[in-house]
Amino acid sequence: FTDADREEITKLIVEPRAFMKSQPTIFRGDHDRCTVLIHQLRENAFDSGAADEVIWRMELWYYKFERGGWMRVQVQDRNIWRERFSRQQYQDAMKKTKWLPELGGLTISKSETSKTVVVTTLTPPAKLPTTAPAHAPTGERVPFGAE
C-alpha cells in the first residue's frame, strides 16, 4: 500500500456529496484491498433537525484494487458511531475524541453489552506503519472547519 494508493482512495472519499462531507481518518491495507475509517459530517438542513444541528458518523469503508484502480466495495460499509449534535456539542465532543489503531482487536462476546477500556498511558509506535495517514499519525481527527 503506497502513498499513491492512499491519494487515489482519498479522492474517491472526499468528492463532493449532497449528504455529507467525508474525510479519511485511518487507512489499513495492501495493494489489493484497503479498509478506511471515514469521518462524516452533515451540516446542511435535514428533516426534524434543529437550525444548528449536525449529524456526525464514523464508518468503515472497504476498497478493492480492480482493473487498474481502486473501487469501493458496495453494501459492505459498517457504521461505527452516529450522533446528532448542536454545532457546539459537536466541537466539544471532537476535542475529546481520538481514534487509536493501537487499541484495535477488542471483542465483545454475545453475553456482553459493552466493554470498558481504561488507558493510563499510550506509547506511540517507534515507526509509523506505511498505511498511517501523514496528517494524523495516531488516528486523531480535527473537527471539520478547524483544520
C-alpha positions as CSV (number, residue, x, y, z in Angstrom):
1,F,0.0,0.0,0.0
2,T,1.7,3.2,-1.2
3,D,1.1,6.9,-0.8
4,A,-0.3,6.9,-4.4
5,D,-2.9,4.3,-3.3
6,R,-3.8,6.5,-0.3
7,E,-4.2,9.5,-2.5
8,E,-6.3,7.7,-5.1
9,I,-8.7,6.4,-2.4
10,T,-8.8,9.8,-0.7
11,K,-10.0,11.4,-4.0
12,L,-12.9,8.9,-4.1
13,I,-13.8,9.6,-0.5
14,V,-13.7,13.4,-0.4
15,E,-15.5,14.0,-3.7
16,P,-18.5,16.4,-3.2
17,R,-21.6,14.7,-1.9
18,A,-25.0,16.3,-1.2
19,F,-25.5,14.5,2.1
20,M,-22.2,14.6,4.0
21,K,-18.6,15.8,4.0
22,S,-16.4,12.7,4.1
23,Q,-12.8,12.5,5.2
24,P,-10.5,9.5,5.7
25,T,-9.0,9.1,9.1
26,I,-7.1,5.8,9.1
27,F,-6.1,3.5,6.2
28,R,-5.2,-0.2,6.6
29,G,-4.5,-2.4,3.7
30,D,-2.2,-3.7,1.0
31,H,-2.2,-3.1,-2.8
32,D,-5.2,-5.4,-3.4
33,R,-7.6,-4.4,-0.6
34,C,-8.0,-1.5,1.9
35,T,-10.2,-0.6,4.8
36,V,-10.6,3.1,5.7
37,L,-12.1,4.7,8.8
38,I,-14.2,7.6,7.5
39,H,-15.2,10.7,9.4
40,Q,-18.5,12.1,8.1
41,L,-20.3,15.3,8.9
42,R,-23.7,16.6,7.7
43,E,-24.1,20.3,8.3
44,N,-26.9,21.1,5.8
45,A,-30.6,21.1,6.9
46,F,-32.4,17.8,7.3
47,D,-35.8,16.6,8.4
48,S,-36.5,17.0,12.1
49,G,-33.2,18.8,12.6
50,A,-32.7,22.0,14.6
51,A,-31.2,25.0,13.0
52,D,-27.7,24.5,14.3
53,E,-27.8,20.6,14.4
54,V,-25.3,18.4,12.7
55,I,-25.1,14.6,12.1
56,W,-21.7,13.0,12.7
57,R,-20.7,9.5,11.8
58,M,-17.7,7.2,11.8
59,E,-17.8,4.4,9.3
60,L,-15.6,1.7,7.8
61,W,-15.5,1.7,4.0
62,Y,-13.9,-1.1,2.0
63,Y,-11.9,-0.8,-1.3
64,K,-10.5,-3.3,-3.8
65,F,-7.9,-2.6,-6.5
66,E,-9.5,-3.8,-9.7
67,R,-9.0,-3.1,-13.4
68,G,-6.1,-0.7,-12.7
69,G,-7.8,1.4,-10.0
70,W,-9.4,1.5,-6.6
71,M,-13.1,0.8,-6.3
72,R,-15.4,1.0,-3.3
73,V,-16.9,-2.4,-2.3
74,Q,-20.6,-1.7,-2.3
75,V,-23.0,-2.8,0.5
76,Q,-20.1,-3.6,2.9
77,D,-19.9,-0.3,4.9
78,R,-20.1,-0.5,8.6
79,N,-21.4,2.3,10.7
80,I,-19.4,2.5,13.9
81,W,-20.8,5.6,15.6
82,R,-23.5,8.1,14.8
83,E,-24.6,11.2,16.8
84,R,-26.8,14.2,16.3
85,F,-25.3,17.3,18.0
86,S,-25.7,21.0,18.1
87,R,-22.7,22.5,16.4
88,Q,-21.2,23.5,19.8
89,Q,-21.7,20.0,21.2
90,Y,-20.0,18.5,18.1
91,Q,-17.0,20.7,18.5
92,D,-16.7,19.9,22.2
93,A,-17.1,16.2,21.6
94,M,-14.4,16.2,18.9
95,K,-11.9,17.8,21.2
96,K,-12.1,14.7,23.4
97,T,-12.4,12.1,20.6
98,K,-9.3,10.2,19.4
99,W,-9.1,7.1,17.1
100,L,-6.1,5.0,18.1
101,P,-5.5,1.9,15.9
102,E,-3.2,0.6,18.6
103,L,-6.3,-0.2,20.7
104,G,-7.8,-2.4,18.0
105,G,-8.7,-6.0,18.4
106,L,-11.1,-5.7,21.3
107,T,-14.0,-8.1,21.1
108,I,-17.4,-8.2,22.9
109,S,-18.9,-11.6,23.4
110,K,-22.6,-12.3,22.8
111,S,-23.3,-12.2,26.5
112,E,-21.7,-8.7,27.0
113,T,-23.5,-5.5,26.1
114,S,-20.3,-3.3,26.4
115,K,-16.7,-3.3,27.5
116,T,-14.9,-0.6,29.3
117,V,-11.2,0.1,28.5
118,V,-9.1,2.3,30.7
119,V,-6.0,3.8,29.1
120,T,-3.5,5.2,31.5
121,T,-0.5,5.6,29.2
122,L,-0.1,5.1,25.5
123,T,3.3,4.9,23.9
124,P,3.1,5.6,20.1
125,P,4.9,3.1,17.9
126,A,8.6,3.9,17.2
127,K,7.9,3.8,13.5
128,L,4.5,4.6,11.9
129,P,3.1,1.9,9.7
130,T,3.1,2.8,6.0
131,T,-0.7,2.9,6.0
132,A,-1.0,5.6,8.6
133,P,-2.1,8.9,7.1
134,A,0.6,11.5,7.2
135,H,-1.7,14.2,8.7
136,A,-2.9,12.1,11.7
137,P,-0.3,9.5,12.9
138,T,-2.4,8.5,15.9
139,G,-5.7,8.5,14.2
140,E,-6.7,11.7,15.8
141,R,-9.0,13.9,13.7
142,V,-9.6,17.6,13.9
143,P,-13.2,18.7,13.5
144,F,-14.2,19.8,10.0
145,G,-13.6,23.6,9.7
146,A,-11.0,23.7,12.4
147,E,-8.1,22.4,10.2
